[in-house]
């Protein structure tokens, strides 16, 4: 399988910066997605990385290193509404190339 | 609202009954996906359609599960002879290119 690993839980303070890491198997890897999911709601798309490097989108940035099988999501100027689960997901070439393989998600709690 | 819609949002059924869920994707999206999510886990892929053709199906999908997308627009997912282990959130997503957009899900509870 293509194990996607990310921390189960993280806590950070309002206004701070937090980095959520994700590792994945590199064999056949195509691209890496990050989704945000509030409790009881559907995942919403945050970012998609195919090439190495950092992609910035407002308060959220995502980084990818294809050779290391590593990605992170960086959230700046944390707000209480950022409390949610953050899901890392990868796509792989070959059979199943369109399916997203998700990690278990990182539950982020933002505290005052 | 032009996003992905799913019906019903909640379904409670007794073990052994059949259930059917519907997904209406974003109108111009030709790709449609079904996922299942249980508490504390990420979504797990079930099946994928490109237009009306079912191109991928997870090995985890037992023969009690069947999905259709007859005209390449909406899709249905049917579970026959439901079991308590089928209790989960069933998510539908659609895409045109890379990113998949998810619907609100159907939460199934099998009693």
Interface residues (C-beta under 8 A of the other chain):
Chain A: X4 X31 X33 X35 X41 X42 X43 X44 X45 X48 X87 X89 X95 X96 X98 X99 X100 X101 X102 X103 X104 X105
Chain B: X4 X31 X33 X35 X40 X41 X42 X43 X44 X45 X48 X50 X55 X56 X58 X91 X95 X98 X99 X100 X101 X102 X103 X104 X105
